[in-house]
Amino acid sequence: MTAELKSYLENEALFRFDDEITEDTDLFKAGVLDSFGYVSLMNHVRERHGVELGEDLLDSVLVSLRGIVEFVEAHAVHGANGR
C-alpha cells in the first residue's frame, strides 16, 4: 500500500520522495499537498481502499505518507479495490 500511495502522490503532486521529502515529512508544510490535493487524495483513498479521510483529520497523523498509510491500513474495508 505504501508504494501505491507514494506513486499516487508523486504523480498527482509532481514531486519525488527523497532525502528532503520522506515518508515522515509533513506534506502540507513541505508544500506538496494543499486543500485541493488533499481532497483528491481523500477521493483516491475512498475509491481504491474503501476508507473515508475527513477534513477533521488534517490536524492529526494524516499529514505524512506514513500517517496516511497507517490510517488506511487500520481502517481499510476488506474487499475494497486493491485489497
Gaussian input, Z-matrix of N, CA and C with variables (Angstrom, degrees):
# hf/3-21g

backbone

0 1
 N
 C     1     B1
 C     2     B2     1     A1
 N     3     B3     2     A2     1     D1
 C     4     B4     3     A3     2     D2
 C     5     B5     4     A4     3     D3
 N     6     B6     5     A5     4     D4
 C     7     B7     6     A6     5     D5
 C     8     B8     7     A7     6     D6
 N     9     B9     8     A8     7     D7
 C    10    B10     9     A9     8     D8
 C    11    B11    10    A10     9     D9
 N    12    B12    11    A11    10    D10
 C    13    B13    12    A12    11    D11
 C    14    B14    13    A13    12    D12
 N    15    B15    14    A14    13    D13
 C    16    B16    15    A15    14    D14
 C    17    B17    16    A16    15    D15
 N    18    B18    17    A17    16    D16
 C    19    B19    18    A18    17    D17
 C    20    B20    19    A19    18    D18
 N    21    B21    20    A20    19    D19
 C    22    B22    21    A21    20    D20
 C    23    B23    22    A22    21    D21
 N    24    B24    23    A23    22    D22
 C    25    B25    24    A24    23    D23
 C    26    B26    25    A25    24    D24
 N    27    B27    26    A26    25    D25
 C    28    B28    27    A27    26    D26
 C    29    B29    28    A28    27    D27
 N    30    B30    29    A29    28    D28
 C    31    B31    30    A30    29    D29
 C    32    B32    31    A31    30    D30
 N    33    B33    32    A32    31    D31
 C    34    B34    33    A33    32    D32
 C    35    B35    34    A34    33    D33
 N    36    B36    35    A35    34    D34
 C    37    B37    36    A36    35    D35
 C    38    B38    37    A37    36    D36
 N    39    B39    38    A38    37    D37
 C    40    B40    39    A39    38    D38
 C    41    B41    40    A40    39    D39
 N    42    B42    41    A41    40    D40
 C    43    B43    42    A42    41    D41
 C    44    B44    43    A43    42    D42
 N    45    B45    44    A44    43    D43
 C    46    B46    45    A45    44    D44
 C    47    B47    46    A46    45    D45
 N    48    B48    47    A47    46    D46
 C    49    B49    48    A48    47    D47
 C    50    B50    49    A49    48    D48
 N    51    B51    50    A50    49    D49
 C    52    B52    51    A51    50    D50
 C    53    B53    52    A52    51    D51
 N    54    B54    53    A53    52    D52
 C    55    B55    54    A54    53    D53
 C    56    B56    55    A55    54    D54
 N    57    B57    56    A56    55    D55
 C    58    B58    57    A57    56    D56
 C    59    B59    58    A58    57    D57
 N    60    B60    59    A59    58    D58
 C    61    B61    60    A60    59    D59
 C    62    B62    61    A61    60    D60
 N    63    B63    62    A62    61    D61
 C    64    B64    63    A63    62    D62
 C    65    B65    64    A64    63    D63
 N    66    B66    65    A65    64    D64
 C    67    B67    66    A66    65    D65
 C    68    B68    67    A67    66    D66
 N    69    B69    68    A68    67    D67
 C    70    B70    69    A69    68    D68
 C    71    B71    70    A70    69    D69
 N    72    B72    71    A71    70    D70
 C    73    B73    72    A72    71    D71
 C    74    B74    73    A73    72    D72
 N    75    B75    74    A74    73    D73
 C    76    B76    75    A75    74    D74
 C    77    B77    76    A76    75    D75
 N    78    B78    77    A77    76    D76
 C    79    B79    78    A78    77    D77
 C    80    B80    79    A79    78    D78
 N    81    B81    80    A80    79    D79
 C    82    B82    81    A81    80    D80
 C    83    B83    82    A82    81    D81
 N    84    B84    83    A83    82    D82
 C    85    B85    84    A84    83    D83
 C    86    B86    85    A85    84    D84
 N    87    B87    86    A86    85    D85
 C    88    B88    87    A87    86    D86
 C    89    B89    88    A88    87    D87
 N    90    B90    89    A89    88    D88
 C    91    B91    90    A90    89    D89
 C    92    B92    91    A91    90    D90
 N    93    B93    92    A92    91    D91
 C    94    B94    93    A93    92    D92
 C    95    B95    94    A94    93    D93
 N    96    B96    95    A95    94    D94
 C    97    B97    96    A96    95    D95
 C    98    B98    97    A97    96    D96
 N    99    B99    98    A98    97    D97
 C   100   B100    99    A99    98    D98
 C   101   B101   100   A100    99    D99
 N   102   B102   101   A101   100   D100
 C   103   B103   102   A102   101   D101
 C   104   B104   103   A103   102   D102
 N   105   B105   104   A104   103   D103
 C   106   B106   105   A105   104   D104
 C   107   B107   106   A106   105   D105
 N   108   B108   107   A107   106   D106
 C   109   B109   108   A108   107   D107
 C   110   B110   109   A109   108   D108
 N   111   B111   110   A110   109   D109
 C   112   B112   111   A111   110   D110
 C   113   B113   112   A112   111   D111
 N   114   B114   113   A113   112   D112
 C   115   B115   114   A114   113   D113
 C   116   B116   115   A115   114   D114
 N   117   B117   116   A116   115   D115
 C   118   B118   117   A117   116   D116
 C   119   B119   118   A118   117   D117
 N   120   B120   119   A119   118   D118
 C   121   B121   120   A120   119   D119
 C   122   B122   121   A121   120   D120
 N   123   B123   122   A122   121   D121
 C   124   B124   123   A123   122   D122
 C   125   B125   124   A124   123   D123
 N   126   B126   125   A125   124   D124
 C   127   B127   126   A126   125   D125
 C   128   B128   127   A127   126   D126
 N   129   B129   128   A128   127   D127
 C   130   B130   129   A129   128   D128
 C   131   B131   130   A130   129   D129
 N   132   B132   131   A131   130   D130
 C   133   B133   132   A132   131   D131
 C   134   B134   133   A133   132   D132
 N   135   B135   134   A134   133   D133
 C   136   B136   135   A135   134   D134
 C   137   B137   136   A136   135   D135
 N   138   B138   137   A137   136   D136
 C   139   B139   138   A138   137   D137
 C   140   B140   139   A139   138   D138
 N   141   B141   140   A140   139   D139
 C   142   B142   141   A141   140   D140
 C   143   B143   142   A142   141   D141
 N   144   B144   143   A143   142   D142
 C   145   B145   144   A144   143   D143
 C   146   B146   145   A145   144   D144
 N   147   B147   146   A146   145   D145
 C   148   B148   147   A147   146   D146
 C   149   B149   148   A148   147   D147
 N   150   B150   149   A149   148   D148
 C   151   B151   150   A150   149   D149
 C   152   B152   151   A151   150   D150
 N   153   B153   152   A152   151   D151
 C   154   B154   153   A153   152   D152
 C   155   B155   154   A154   153   D153
 N   156   B156   155   A155   154   D154
 C   157   B157   156   A156   155   D155
 C   158   B158   157   A157   156   D156
 N   159   B159   158   A158   157   D157
 C   160   B160   159   A159   158   D158
 C   161   B161   160   A160   159   D159
 N   162   B162   161   A161   160   D160
 C   163   B163   162   A162   161   D161
 C   164   B164   163   A163   162   D162
 N   165   B165   164   A164   163   D163
 C   166   B166   165   A165   164   D164
 C   167   B167   166   A166   165   D165
 N   168   B168   167   A167   166   D166
 C   169   B169   168   A168   167   D167
 C   170   B170   169   A169   168   D168
 N   171   B171   170   A170   169   D169
 C   172   B172   171   A171   170   D170
 C   173   B173   172   A172   171   D171
 N   174   B174   173   A173   172   D172
 C   175   B175   174   A174   173   D173
 C   176   B176   175   A175   174   D174
 N   177   B177   176   A176   175   D175
 C   178   B178   177   A177   176   D176
 C   179   B179   178   A178   177   D177
 N   180   B180   179   A179   178   D178
 C   181   B181   180   A180   179   D179
 C   182   B182   181   A181   180   D180
 N   183   B183   182   A182   181   D181
 C   184   B184   183   A183   182   D182
 C   185   B185   184   A184   183   D183
 N   186   B186   185   A185   184   D184
 C   187   B187   186   A186   185   D185
 C   188   B188   187   A187   186   D186
 N   189   B189   188   A188   187   D187
 C   190   B190   189   A189   188   D188
 C   191   B191   190   A190   189   D189
 N   192   B192   191   A191   190   D190
 C   193   B193   192   A192   191   D191
 C   194   B194   193   A193   192   D192
 N   195   B195   194   A194   193   D193
 C   196   B196   195   A195   194   D194
 C   197   B197   196   A196   195   D195
 N   198   B198   197   A197   196   D196
 C   199   B199   198   A198   197   D197
 C   200   B200   199   A199   198   D198
 N   201   B201   200   A200   199   D199
 C   202   B202   201   A201   200   D200
 C   203   B203   202   A202   201   D201
 N   204   B204   203   A203   202   D202
 C   205   B205   204   A204   203   D203
 C   206   B206   205   A205   204   D204
 N   207   B207   206   A206   205   D205
 C   208   B208   207   A207   206   D206
 C   209   B209   208   A208   207   D207
 N   210   B210   209   A209   208   D208
 C   211   B211   210   A210   209   D209
 C   212   B212   211   A211   210   D210
 N   213   B213   212   A212   211   D211
 C   214   B214   213   A213   212   D212
 C   215   B215   214   A214   213   D213
 N   216   B216   215   A215   214   D214
 C   217   B217   216   A216   215   D215
 C   218   B218   217   A217   216   D216
 N   219   B219   218   A218   217   D217
 C   220   B220   219   A219   218   D218
 C   221   B221   220   A220   219   D219
 N   222   B222   221   A221   220   D220
 C   223   B223   222   A222   221   D221
 C   224   B224   223   A223   222   D222
 N   225   B225   224   A224   223   D223
 C   226   B226   225   A225   224   D224
 C   227   B227   226   A226   225   D225
 N   228   B228   227   A227   226   D226
 C   229   B229   228   A228   227   D227
 C   230   B230   229   A229   228   D228
 N   231   B231   230   A230   229   D229
 C   232   B232   231   A231   230   D230
 C   233   B233   232   A232   231   D231
 N   234   B234   233   A233   232   D232
 C   235   B235   234   A234   233   D233
 C   236   B236   235   A235   234   D234
 N   237   B237   236   A236   235   D235
 C   238   B238   237   A237   236   D236
 C   239   B239   238   A238   237   D237
 N   240   B240   239   A239   238   D238
 C   241   B241   240   A240   239   D239
 C   242   B242   241   A241   240   D240
 N   243   B243   242   A242   241   D241
 C   244   B244   243   A243   242   D242
 C   245   B245   244   A244   243   D243
 N   246   B246   245   A245   244   D244
 C   247   B247   246   A246   245   D245
 C   248   B248   247   A247   246   D246

   B1=1.4461
   B2=1.5299
   B3=1.3231
   B4=1.4632
   B5=1.5201
   B6=1.3307
   B7=1.4680
   B8=1.5257
   B9=1.3134
   B10=1.4689
   B11=1.5251
   B12=1.3331
   B13=1.4642
   B14=1.5254
   B15=1.3185
   B16=1.4681
   B17=1.5234
   B18=1.3156
   B19=1.4550
   B20=1.5287
   B21=1.3277
   B22=1.4631
   B23=1.5246
   B24=1.3291
   B25=1.4640
   B26=1.5266
   B27=1.3191
   B28=1.4643
   B29=1.5233
   B30=1.3174
   B31=1.4644
   B32=1.5211
   B33=1.3120
   B34=1.4643
   B35=1.5230
   B36=1.3243
   B37=1.4642
   B38=1.5329
   B39=1.3306
   B40=1.4604
   B41=1.5319
   B42=1.3197
   B43=1.4563
   B44=1.5171
   B45=1.3090
   B46=1.4648
   B47=1.5250
   B48=1.3292
   B49=1.4472
   B50=1.5235
   B51=1.3356
   B52=1.4594
   B53=1.5219
   B54=1.3225
   B55=1.4662
   B56=1.5274
   B57=1.3298
   B58=1.4604
   B59=1.5306
   B60=1.3157
   B61=1.4677
   B62=1.5189
   B63=1.3245
   B64=1.4600
   B65=1.5309
   B66=1.3068
   B67=1.4659
   B68=1.5251
   B69=1.3367
   B70=1.4646
   B71=1.5272
   B72=1.3225
   B73=1.4596
   B74=1.5204
   B75=1.3242
   B76=1.4658
   B77=1.5242
   B78=1.3202
   B79=1.4651
   B80=1.5218
   B81=1.3214
   B82=1.4595
   B83=1.5260
   B84=1.3328
   B85=1.4713
   B86=1.5244
   B87=1.3341
   B88=1.4638
   B89=1.5295
   B90=1.3290
   B91=1.4622
   B92=1.5155
   B93=1.3188
   B94=1.4612
   B95=1.5263
   B96=1.3226
   B97=1.4618
   B98=1.5201
   B99=1.3279
   B100=1.4527
   B101=1.5239
   B102=1.3148
   B103=1.4676
   B104=1.5243
   B105=1.3202
   B106=1.4677
   B107=1.5299
   B108=1.3333
   B109=1.4594
   B110=1.5169
   B111=1.3421
   B112=1.4566
   B113=1.5241
   B114=1.3358
   B115=1.4681
   B116=1.5284
   B117=1.3172
   B118=1.4710
   B119=1.5218
   B120=1.3276
   B121=1.4645
   B122=1.5225
   B123=1.3423
   B124=1.4631
   B125=1.5235
   B126=1.3267
   B127=1.4638
   B128=1.5297
   B129=1.3145
   B130=1.4616
   B131=1.5327
   B132=1.3225
   B133=1.4649
   B134=1.5281
   B135=1.3157
   B136=1.4757
   B137=1.5265
   B138=1.3319
   B139=1.4634
   B140=1.5282
   B141=1.3089
   B142=1.4692
   B143=1.5322
   B144=1.3445
   B145=1.4671
   B146=1.5247
   B147=1.3297
   B148=1.4559
   B149=1.5154
   B150=1.3357
   B151=1.4681
   B152=1.5224
   B153=1.3311
   B154=1.4606
   B155=1.5234
   B156=1.3293
   B157=1.4633
   B158=1.5154
   B159=1.3089
   B160=1.4543
   B161=1.5085
   B162=1.3222
   B163=1.4534
   B164=1.5203
   B165=1.3244
   B166=1.4567
   B167=1.5269
   B168=1.3243
   B169=1.4598
   B170=1.5260
   B171=1.3223
   B172=1.4616
   B173=1.5179
   B174=1.3154
   B175=1.4619
   B176=1.5190
   B177=1.3203
   B178=1.4646
   B179=1.5179
   B180=1.2915
   B181=1.4650
   B182=1.5181
   B183=1.3169
   B184=1.4599
   B185=1.5261
   B186=1.3059
   B187=1.4548
   B188=1.5245
   B189=1.3319
   B190=1.4601
   B191=1.5243
   B192=1.3155
   B193=1.4612
   B194=1.5230
   B195=1.3229
   B196=1.4640
   B197=1.5310
   B198=1.3325
   B199=1.4567
   B200=1.5143
   B201=1.3226
   B202=1.4644
   B203=1.5237
   B204=1.3259
   B205=1.4712
   B206=1.5284
   B207=1.3241
   B208=1.4711
   B209=1.5265
   B210=1.3321
   B211=1.4542
   B212=1.5278
   B213=1.3264
   B214=1.4661
   B215=1.5220
   B216=1.3356
   B217=1.4717
   B218=1.5321
   B219=1.3116
   B220=1.4590
   B221=1.5218
   B222=1.3404
   B223=1.4576
   B224=1.5267
   B225=1.3196
   B226=1.4612
   B227=1.5271
   B228=1.3066
   B229=1.4586
   B230=1.5218
   B231=1.2997
   B232=1.4630
   B233=1.5089
   B234=1.3166
   B235=1.4553
   B236=1.5070
   B237=1.3417
   B238=1.4561
   B239=1.5104
   B240=1.3128
   B241=1.4614
   B242=1.5103
   B243=1.3042
   B244=1.4463
   B245=1.5088
   B246=1.3028
   B247=1.4665
   B248=1.5038
   A1=110.59
   A2=116.92
   A3=119.69
   A4=110.72
   A5=116.99
   A6=120.61
   A7=111.20
   A8=117.17
   A9=120.54
   A10=110.75
   A11=117.60
   A12=120.19
   A13=111.29
   A14=117.16
   A15=120.46
   A16=109.88
   A17=117.07
   A18=121.61
   A19=111.15
   A20=116.75
   A21=120.79
   A22=110.14
   A23=116.86
   A24=120.41
   A25=111.61
   A26=117.22
   A27=120.27
   A28=111.34
   A29=117.01
   A30=120.36
   A31=112.56
   A32=117.05
   A33=120.66
   A34=112.43
   A35=117.32
   A36=120.99
   A37=112.38
   A38=116.40
   A39=122.17
   A40=112.86
   A41=116.14
   A42=123.28
   A43=107.56
   A44=116.63
   A45=121.74
   A46=109.34
   A47=116.39
   A48=120.36
   A49=107.20
   A50=116.55
   A51=121.67
   A52=108.87
   A53=117.61
   A54=121.08
   A55=112.19
   A56=118.05
   A57=121.45
   A58=112.05
   A59=117.09
   A60=121.98
   A61=107.07
   A62=114.67
   A63=121.26
   A64=109.91
   A65=116.17
   A66=121.16
   A67=111.67
   A68=118.30
   A69=122.50
   A70=113.19
   A71=118.05
   A72=122.42
   A73=111.10
   A74=116.69
   A75=121.72
   A76=106.26
   A77=116.22
   A78=121.51
   A79=113.01
   A80=117.60
   A81=120.94
   A82=110.01
   A83=116.35
   A84=120.43
   A85=111.55
   A86=116.84
   A87=121.24
   A88=111.84
   A89=117.01
   A90=120.44
   A91=114.19
   A92=116.90
   A93=121.64
   A94=110.58
   A95=116.98
   A96=122.27
   A97=110.62
   A98=114.85
   A99=121.51
   A100=106.22
   A101=117.70
   A102=119.18
   A103=111.80
   A104=118.31
   A105=120.78
   A106=110.53
   A107=116.33
   A108=120.53
   A109=112.03
   A110=116.33
   A111=119.84
   A112=110.71
   A113=116.90
   A114=119.89
   A115=109.84
   A116=116.90
   A117=120.53
   A118=110.76
   A119=116.29
   A120=120.73
   A121=110.75
   A122=118.02
   A123=121.57
   A124=110.25
   A125=117.10
   A126=120.88
   A127=111.15
   A128=116.80
   A129=120.98
   A130=111.03
   A131=116.49
   A132=120.85
   A133=110.44
   A134=116.85
   A135=119.96
   A136=110.44
   A137=116.98
   A138=120.76
   A139=112.37
   A140=117.18
   A141=121.11
   A142=112.90
   A143=116.69
   A144=119.53
   A145=113.59
   A146=118.01
   A147=120.72
   A148=114.30
   A149=117.11
   A150=121.70
   A151=108.87
   A152=115.63
   A153=121.46
   A154=109.43
   A155=116.18
   A156=121.93
   A157=105.98
   A158=117.42
   A159=120.12
   A160=112.39
   A161=116.17
   A162=120.93
   A163=111.27
   A164=116.94
   A165=120.78
   A166=111.93
   A167=117.76
   A168=121.52
   A169=112.67
   A170=117.75
   A171=121.27
   A172=113.06
   A173=117.93
   A174=120.77
   A175=112.99
   A176=116.99
   A177=119.09
   A178=110.27
   A179=117.46
   A180=123.11
   A181=113.66
   A182=118.29
   A183=119.81
   A184=113.15
   A185=115.81
   A186=119.53
   A187=111.69
   A188=117.04
   A189=121.45
   A190=109.10
   A191=115.73
   A192=119.59
   A193=109.86
   A194=117.84
   A195=120.79
   A196=110.71
   A197=117.61
   A198=121.29
   A199=112.35
   A200=116.20
   A201=120.74
   A202=109.81
   A203=116.84
   A204=121.02
   A205=110.45
   A206=117.37
   A207=120.12
   A208=111.16
   A209=117.38
   A210=121.17
   A211=110.51
   A212=116.85
   A213=120.96
   A214=110.61
   A215=117.17
   A216=119.35
   A217=110.90
   A218=117.71
   A219=121.07
   A220=112.57
   A221=117.32
   A222=120.53
   A223=114.63
   A224=117.66
   A225=121.30
   A226=111.35
   A227=114.38
   A228=121.95
   A229=107.70
   A230=116.59
   A231=119.77
   A232=109.15
   A233=114.80
   A234=119.64
   A235=113.41
   A236=118.56
   A237=120.54
   A238=108.94
   A239=117.45
   A240=121.62
   A241=109.49
   A242=117.46
   A243=122.18
   A244=114.32
   A245=119.14
   A246=120.99
   A247=109.15
   D1=-36.54
   D2=179.99
   D3=-59.07
   D4=-46.32
   D5=-178.85
   D6=-62.73
   D7=-40.04
   D8=-179.05
   D9=-66.15
   D10=-46.39
   D11=179.91
   D12=-69.62
   D13=-35.63
   D14=176.60
   D15=-62.13
   D16=-46.30
   D17=178.80
   D18=-62.42
   D19=-43.21
   D20=178.27
   D21=-58.80
   D22=-50.74
   D23=-178.47
   D24=-61.91
   D25=-43.64
   D26=-179.92
   D27=-62.36
   D28=-41.65
   D29=-179.38
   D30=-71.79
   D31=-38.48
   D32=-178.06
   D33=-77.39
   D34=-39.83
   D35=-175.71
   D36=-96.60
   D37=-1.28
   D38=176.65
   D39=54.14
   D40=56.66
   D41=175.24
   D42=-147.11
   D43=175.18
   D44=176.73
   D45=-129.27
   D46=136.86
   D47=170.77
   D48=-67.08
   D49=135.56
   D50=-179.70
   D51=-155.47
   D52=-154.52
   D53=-179.23
   D54=-68.15
   D55=-28.22
   D56=-178.50
   D57=-88.44
   D58=-39.79
   D59=177.51
   D60=-113.56
   D61=101.77
   D62=-175.06
   D63=-105.77
   D64=-178.49
   D65=178.60
   D66=-66.28
   D67=-15.49
   D68=-179.65
   D69=-102.57
   D70=-2.81
   D71=-178.44
   D72=-68.69
   D73=138.31
   D74=171.80
   D75=-69.96
   D76=108.26
   D77=-173.56
   D78=-68.98
   D79=-22.04
   D80=175.93
   D81=-75.80
   D82=-48.32
   D83=179.97
   D84=-64.23
   D85=-31.23
   D86=179.48
   D87=-78.00
   D88=-8.02
   D89=-179.99
   D90=81.17
   D91=11.67
   D92=-179.78
   D93=-79.55
   D94=-43.49
   D95=-179.85
   D96=-112.64
   D97=141.59
   D98=168.81
   D99=-125.32
   D100=-172.85
   D101=-176.55
   D102=-62.99
   D103=-37.84
   D104=177.98
   D105=-64.85
   D106=-43.84
   D107=178.57
   D108=-63.17
   D109=-36.42
   D110=179.46
   D111=-68.52
   D112=-39.68
   D113=177.26
   D114=-62.48
   D115=-42.11
   D116=176.99
   D117=-62.05
   D118=-41.89
   D119=177.65
   D120=-63.78
   D121=-42.84
   D122=177.82
   D123=-57.63
   D124=-44.66
   D125=179.66
   D126=-64.19
   D127=-43.60
   D128=179.87
   D129=-61.24
   D130=-47.20
   D131=-178.36
   D132=-64.61
   D133=-39.65
   D134=178.83
   D135=-64.62
   D136=-46.67
   D137=-177.90
   D138=-69.77
   D139=-42.25
   D140=-173.72
   D141=-83.18
   D142=-35.16
   D143=-171.55
   D144=-122.30
   D145=-2.95
   D146=177.62
   D147=70.68
   D148=26.96
   D149=-177.34
   D150=-119.45
   D151=133.51
   D152=176.85
   D153=-90.53
   D154=122.33
   D155=171.26
   D156=-102.53
   D157=120.85
   D158=-178.99
   D159=-98.27
   D160=159.47
   D161=177.48
   D162=-61.97
   D163=-26.69
   D164=179.50
   D165=-67.08
   D166=-13.29
   D167=-179.36
   D168=-90.23
   D169=-3.29
   D170=-177.77
   D171=-59.55
   D172=-33.68
   D173=-177.45
   D174=-88.19
   D175=2.77
   D176=-177.47
   D177=-105.41
   D178=-140.65
   D179=-173.94
   D180=-74.78
   D181=-7.40
   D182=-172.78
   D183=-88.92
   D184=42.06
   D185=176.33
   D186=-111.80
   D187=-8.93
   D188=178.24
   D189=-121.37
   D190=159.06
   D191=177.29
   D192=-58.87
   D193=-44.52
   D194=-178.88
   D195=-60.25
   D196=-43.59
   D197=179.44
   D198=-63.82
   D199=-40.16
   D200=179.29
   D201=-65.39
   D202=-47.09
   D203=-179.32
   D204=-60.88
   D205=-45.44
   D206=-179.33
   D207=-62.40
   D208=-40.65
   D209=179.05
   D210=-65.11
   D211=-47.33
   D212=-178.63
   D213=-63.57
   D214=-43.23
   D215=179.33
   D216=-62.32
   D217=-35.98
   D218=-179.11
   D219=-74.54
   D220=-24.02
   D221=-174.35
   D222=-118.02
   D223=5.03
   D224=-176.81
   D225=-61.69
   D226=139.35
   D227=176.59
   D228=-83.91
   D229=123.00
   D230=177.60
   D231=-61.03
   D232=133.37
   D233=179.97
   D234=92.14
   D235=-1.07
   D236=177.04
   D237=-69.65
   D238=161.48
   D239=178.50
   D240=-53.68
   D241=136.68
   D242=178.48
   D243=83.42
   D244=1.67
   D245=-179.49
   D246=-105.97

